[in-house]
Amino acid sequence: MKVLVIGANGNTATRVVRRLAAGPHAPVAMMRDPRQREPFDRLGVPTVLGDLEYPIDHCLAGCDAVIFAAGSGGHTGKDKTVLVDHLGAIRAMVSAQVRGVKRFVMLSSLNADIESQSKIAHYHRAKAHADHYLRESDLDYTIVCPGRLTDDPGNDRVTISDQLHGNGKTARDHVAAALVLSLDLANTIGKSFSLLDGDTPIDAALRTV
Ligand SMILES: NC(=O)c1ccc[n+]([C@@H]2O[C@H](COP(=O)([O-])OP(=O)(O)OC[C@H]3O[C@@H](n4cnc5c(N)ncnc54)[C@H](OP(=O)(O)O)[C@@H]3O)[C@@H](O)[C@H]2O)c1
């Protein structure tokens, strides 16, 4: 499968690209800054330039699946959260629909809620709006909702649940593994689940969703 990784230069997405490059699928790394190309060139991973605030249809040419792992981050204004995490994500989904790319794996968040009153309600609302569009679409989606992301080394053990609210932390290594493994697990299609560090081997946990 040729898999477009959106937000490829991010902390989680670089792990996604490395995992894909080591396996049977062929990643294509999407980024908005050409200066970020070099590490992907060294890995032998093709890159494509695209900014979620503008049309990105060209980035999906020839792809079979999308992993969306971009985000405006905590240091930009609320406007960018809407433009990237909400509207940019939907733009990517519409591009997938236009290009006939059916498989779409979304990195969302625990506590994404259209009526969120959390301290970062603008973010949780943006993620929820994007997830809602995806669930209502005709795409073969999987929505992975981690807790607070850490750079702890993964041990491939997690807890997965259909309870999408709560607290906890998730190693980025575990998020990357779940996003990539979901591509090949048909039982994850049409599912949204939380992903926290835990005790169950990740592959076994994913098979229960
Ligand atoms: N942090 C948490 O605790 C947490 C918890 C749950 C879920 N999440 C979700 O997980 C996601 C990934 O987290 P992370 O720490 O890996 O993120 P990250 O390192 O901040 O990476 C985000 C990536 O998105 C890219 N991006 C931003 N705006 C873009 C645009 N307009 N067009 C294309 N790409 C764009 C960034 O590219 P540039 O280098 O060009 O900026 C960057 O490569 C977050 O965005 C969030 O939605 C986070």
The ligand as a Tripos MOL2 file, in Angstrom:
@<TRIPOS>MOLECULE
LIG
   48    52     1     0     0
SMALL
NO_CHARGES

@<TRIPOS>ATOM
      1 N1          0.4900   16.5200   22.5160 N.am      1 LIG1
      2 C1         -0.3630   15.7200   23.0760 C.2       1 LIG1
      3 O1         -0.2880   15.4120   24.2960 O.2       1 LIG1
      4 C2         -1.4710   15.1160   22.2420 C.ar      1 LIG1
      5 C3         -2.4280   14.3350   22.8670 C.ar      1 LIG1
      6 C4         -3.4040   13.6970   22.0790 C.ar      1 LIG1
      7 C5         -3.4080   13.8930   20.6980 C.ar      1 LIG1
      8 N2         -2.4720   14.6920   20.1160 N.ar      1 LIG1
      9 C6         -2.4950   14.8490   18.6540 C.3       1 LIG1
     10 O2         -1.3400   14.2680   18.1060 O.3       1 LIG1
     11 C7         -0.8690   15.0880   17.0440 C.3       1 LIG1
     12 C8          0.5950   14.7900   16.7730 C.3       1 LIG1
     13 O3          1.3460   15.1550   17.9130 O.3       1 LIG1
     14 P1          2.9140   15.4360   17.7480 P.3       1 LIG1
     15 O4          3.4370   15.7740   19.0840 O.co2     1 LIG1
     16 O5          3.5070   14.3540   16.9240 O.co2     1 LIG1
     17 O6          2.8240   16.7500   16.8420 O.3       1 LIG1
     18 P2          3.9780   17.6750   16.2560 P.3       1 LIG1
     19 O7          5.3290   17.1520   16.5500 O.co2     1 LIG1
     20 O8          3.6340   19.0750   16.6810 O.co2     1 LIG1
     21 O9          3.7420   17.5330   14.6680 O.3       1 LIG1
     22 C9          2.7170   18.1690   14.0180 C.3       1 LIG1
     23 C10         3.0570   18.1870   12.5430 C.3       1 LIG1
     24 O10         1.9630   18.8150   11.8490 O.3       1 LIG1
     25 C11         2.5350   19.6430   10.8540 C.3       1 LIG1
     26 N3          1.6570   20.7460   10.4400 N.ar      1 LIG1
     27 C12         1.2180   21.7780   11.1860 C.ar      1 LIG1
     28 N4          0.4970   22.6140   10.4260 N.ar      1 LIG1
     29 C13         0.4920   22.0930    9.1720 C.ar      1 LIG1
     30 C14        -0.0630   22.5060    7.9410 C.ar      1 LIG1
     31 N5         -0.7660   23.6550    7.8160 N.pl3     1 LIG1
     32 N6          0.1180   21.7230    6.8510 N.ar      1 LIG1
     33 C15         0.8360   20.5810    6.9380 C.ar      1 LIG1
     34 N7          1.4040   20.1420    8.0800 N.ar      1 LIG1
     35 C16         1.2360   20.8940    9.1870 C.ar      1 LIG1
     36 C17         3.7930   20.2040   11.4910 C.3       1 LIG1
     37 O11         4.6340   20.6820   10.4810 O.3       1 LIG1
     38 P3          5.6110   21.9710   10.6810 P.3       1 LIG1
     39 O12         6.9250   21.3890   11.1100 O.co2     1 LIG1
     40 O13         5.6470   22.5860    9.3250 O.co2     1 LIG1
     41 O14         4.9840   22.8650   11.7220 O.co2     1 LIG1
     42 C18         4.3220   18.9750   12.2050 C.3       1 LIG1
     43 O15         5.1400   18.2270   11.3480 O.3       1 LIG1
     44 C19        -1.1650   16.5070   17.5450 C.3       1 LIG1
     45 O16        -1.2360   17.4050   16.4780 O.3       1 LIG1
     46 C20        -2.4910   16.3270   18.2370 C.3       1 LIG1
     47 O17        -3.5620   16.5270   17.3320 O.3       1 LIG1
     48 C21        -1.5220   15.2980   20.8640 C.ar      1 LIG1
@<TRIPOS>BOND
     1     1     2 1
     2     2     3 2
     3     2     4 1
     4     4     5 ar
     5     4    48 ar
     6     5     6 ar
     7     6     7 ar
     8     7     8 ar
     9     8     9 1
    10     8    48 ar
    11     9    10 1
    12     9    46 1
    13    10    11 1
    14    11    12 1
    15    11    44 1
    16    12    13 1
    17    13    14 1
    18    14    15 2
    19    14    16 1
    20    14    17 1
    21    17    18 1
    22    18    19 2
    23    18    20 1
    24    18    21 1
    25    21    22 1
    26    22    23 1
    27    23    24 1
    28    23    42 1
    29    24    25 1
    30    25    26 1
    31    25    36 1
    32    26    27 ar
    33    26    35 ar
    34    27    28 ar
    35    28    29 ar
    36    29    30 ar
    37    29    35 ar
    38    30    31 1
    39    30    32 ar
    40    32    33 ar
    41    33    34 ar
    42    34    35 ar
    43    36    37 1
    44    36    42 1
    45    37    38 1
    46    38    39 2
    47    38    40 1
    48    38    41 1
    49    42    43 1
    50    44    45 1
    51    44    46 1
    52    46    47 1
@<TRIPOS>SUBSTRUCTURE
     1 LIG1         1 GROUP 0 **** ****
